[in-house]
Amino acid sequence: MTPDWLDIGRLDEIPVRGARTVPVAGGEEIAVFRTGDNRVFALVNRCPHKKGPLSQGIVHGHSVACPLHNWNIALATGEAQGEDKGCTPTVPVRIISGRVLIGRAAALAAA
């Protein structure tokens, strides 16, 4: 691991088709999602529509539904799907030896 990556815990600590959050000092919380096929994505924990907490949404495929107004957000790009418009910032993720790492610079830039 290099200083460019933050170790946020074990993969098995993130529920399948669920999320956990990572606080960022002085900034926005990061939501880390695990899909049914064990892919992991990270986004700033706010919907581009009304700032709903995406970590509390339902993960389906490689998208998450915002719990406030059901906007579907692509986990890979942060883009709203369908007719909805807007984007949530993404954060790079790596899995190394069962540990989840997020990009330090991107996480801090979200602050």
Secondary structure, DSSP 8 states (H G I E B T S, - for coil): --TTEEEEEEGGGS-TTEEEEE--TTS--EEEEE-TTS-EEEEESS-TTT---GGGSEEETTEEE-TTT--EEETTT-BB-TT---B--EE-EEEETTEEEEEHHHHHHT-
